[in-house]
Amino acid sequence: MKSLAILLSSLVLSLALAGAAIAGETVNINTADAATIDRVLLNVGPAKAQAIVDYRKSNGAFRSAEQLAMVKGIGLKTVEKNRDRIVVGGARAPAKPAAAKPAPKQVARR
């Protein structure tokens, strides 16, 4: 009986952690394919996801999440529901290394 309780507790904990991981998933609307957009965004099915990709191909990259509302079938309510799931832009560029300080000039001493 005790092992059954431990098993059930483990199962519940696993499901809770998996749910948190899925809820935290984000999608870059400028690089993702339609299947990924469909999977991650709420109230966006395959047809709307493909419309997002088609809009991006014909009009260029999205500069903000609000621009999704310009896609036919996507409204501001859908954008607001998905705000924490939407990423706009490319991957961050690696930080530039700090500029090396020039070597001090050597002065000839007499």
BAZAFI-760305 format. One record per residue (C-alpha): residue in one letter; x, y, z. Coordinates in steps of 0.02 Angstrom, whole numbers. Layout:
<gulos>
@residuo = a	xx = X	yy = Y	zz = Z
...
</gulos>
This chain:
<gulos>
@residuo = m	xx = 0	yy = 0	zz = 0
@residuo = k	xx = 142	yy = 119	zz = 44
@residuo = s	xx = 230	yy = 82	zz = -121
@residuo = l	xx = 69	yy = 122	zz = -215
@residuo = a	xx = 59	yy = 292	zz = -128
@residuo = i	xx = 240	yy = 327	zz = -173
@residuo = l	xx = 209	yy = 276	zz = -353
@residuo = l	xx = 56	yy = 388	zz = -366
@residuo = s	xx = 148	yy = 534	zz = -287
@residuo = s	xx = 290	yy = 513	zz = -411
@residuo = l	xx = 168	yy = 507	zz = -556
@residuo = v	xx = 78	yy = 665	zz = -499
@residuo = l	xx = 243	yy = 756	zz = -476
@residuo = s	xx = 304	yy = 701	zz = -648
@residuo = l	xx = 145	yy = 761	zz = -731
@residuo = a	xx = 153	yy = 927	zz = -641
@residuo = l	xx = 331	yy = 956	zz = -697
@residuo = a	xx = 291	yy = 906	zz = -876
@residuo = g	xx = 143	yy = 1026	zz = -877
@residuo = a	xx = 253	yy = 1168	zz = -817
@residuo = a	xx = 380	yy = 1131	zz = -952
@residuo = i	xx = 247	yy = 1132	zz = -1088
@residuo = a	xx = 168	yy = 1292	zz = -1022
@residuo = g	xx = 338	yy = 1377	zz = -1024
@residuo = e	xx = 372	yy = 1338	zz = -1207
@residuo = t	xx = 399	yy = 1486	zz = -1322
@residuo = v	xx = 402	yy = 1507	zz = -1510
@residuo = n	xx = 497	yy = 1630	zz = -1618
@residuo = i	xx = 365	yy = 1685	zz = -1742
@residuo = n	xx = 500	yy = 1743	zz = -1863
@residuo = t	xx = 587	yy = 1575	zz = -1880
@residuo = a	xx = 464	yy = 1438	zz = -1829
@residuo = d	xx = 373	yy = 1327	zz = -1950
@residuo = a	xx = 183	yy = 1312	zz = -1952
@residuo = a	xx = 183	yy = 1149	zz = -1852
@residuo = t	xx = 282	yy = 1228	zz = -1710
@residuo = i	xx = 172	yy = 1383	zz = -1707
@residuo = d	xx = 17	yy = 1272	zz = -1704
@residuo = r	xx = 87	yy = 1169	zz = -1560
@residuo = v	xx = 143	yy = 1312	zz = -1448
@residuo = l	xx = 16	yy = 1451	zz = -1471
@residuo = l	xx = -158	yy = 1441	zz = -1394
@residuo = n	xx = -310	yy = 1460	zz = -1509
@residuo = v	xx = -199	yy = 1445	zz = -1662
@residuo = g	xx = -232	yy = 1292	zz = -1768
@residuo = p	xx = -143	yy = 1229	zz = -1923
@residuo = a	xx = -229	yy = 1349	zz = -2043
@residuo = k	xx = -191	yy = 1504	zz = -1938
@residuo = a	xx = -13	yy = 1445	zz = -1908
@residuo = q	xx = 12	yy = 1428	zz = -2096
@residuo = a	xx = -65	yy = 1601	zz = -2120
@residuo = i	xx = 67	yy = 1670	zz = -2000
@residuo = v	xx = 207	yy = 1588	zz = -2099
@residuo = d	xx = 134	yy = 1649	zz = -2265
@residuo = y	xx = 115	yy = 1827	zz = -2198
@residuo = r	xx = 294	yy = 1825	zz = -2137
@residuo = k	xx = 357	yy = 1765	zz = -2307
@residuo = s	xx = 265	yy = 1900	zz = -2403
@residuo = n	xx = 286	yy = 2046	zz = -2281
@residuo = g	xx = 449	yy = 2012	zz = -2191
@residuo = a	xx = 489	yy = 1977	zz = -2011
@residuo = f	xx = 374	yy = 2029	zz = -1870
@residuo = r	xx = 443	yy = 2172	zz = -1766
@residuo = s	xx = 323	yy = 2147	zz = -1621
@residuo = a	xx = 198	yy = 2021	zz = -1557
@residuo = e	xx = 57	yy = 2144	zz = -1593
@residuo = q	xx = 93	yy = 2130	zz = -1779
@residuo = l	xx = 20	yy = 1955	zz = -1774
@residuo = a	xx = -151	yy = 2040	zz = -1768
@residuo = m	xx = -120	yy = 2093	zz = -1948
@residuo = v	xx = -132	yy = 1910	zz = -2000
@residuo = k	xx = -307	yy = 1863	zz = -2055
@residuo = g	xx = -388	yy = 1758	zz = -1919
@residuo = i	xx = -274	yy = 1818	zz = -1778
@residuo = g	xx = -344	yy = 1950	zz = -1661
@residuo = l	xx = -273	yy = 2051	zz = -1518
@residuo = k	xx = -357	yy = 1934	zz = -1393
@residuo = t	xx = -259	yy = 1788	zz = -1464
@residuo = v	xx = -99	yy = 1889	zz = -1457
@residuo = e	xx = -132	yy = 1934	zz = -1274
@residuo = k	xx = -168	yy = 1753	zz = -1227
@residuo = n	xx = -1	yy = 1704	zz = -1303
@residuo = r	xx = 107	yy = 1853	zz = -1255
@residuo = d	xx = 220	yy = 1750	zz = -1141
@residuo = r	xx = 240	yy = 1616	zz = -1275
@residuo = i	xx = 288	yy = 1733	zz = -1419
@residuo = v	xx = 468	yy = 1778	zz = -1457
@residuo = v	xx = 507	yy = 1904	zz = -1592
@residuo = g	xx = 677	yy = 1921	zz = -1674
@residuo = g	xx = 824	yy = 1809	zz = -1702
@residuo = a	xx = 940	yy = 1728	zz = -1578
@residuo = r	xx = 1042	yy = 1847	zz = -1476
@residuo = a	xx = 1209	yy = 1889	zz = -1551
@residuo = p	xx = 1356	yy = 1834	zz = -1446
@residuo = a	xx = 1425	yy = 1971	zz = -1337
@residuo = k	xx = 1575	yy = 2059	zz = -1409
@residuo = p	xx = 1733	yy = 2034	zz = -1309
@residuo = a	xx = 1794	yy = 2188	zz = -1219
@residuo = a	xx = 1912	yy = 2289	zz = -1325
@residuo = a	xx = 2090	yy = 2252	zz = -1282
@residuo = k	xx = 2181	yy = 2398	zz = -1208
@residuo = p	xx = 2325	yy = 2456	zz = -1316
@residuo = a	xx = 2496	yy = 2420	zz = -1247
@residuo = p	xx = 2572	yy = 2572	zz = -1162
@residuo = k	xx = 2698	yy = 2662	zz = -1269
@residuo = q	xx = 2874	yy = 2635	zz = -1216
@residuo = v	xx = 2968	yy = 2794	zz = -1184
@residuo = a	xx = 3155	yy = 2798	zz = -1215
@residuo = r	xx = 3245	yy = 2848	zz = -1057
@residuo = r	xx = 3410	yy = 2936	zz = -1057
</gulos>
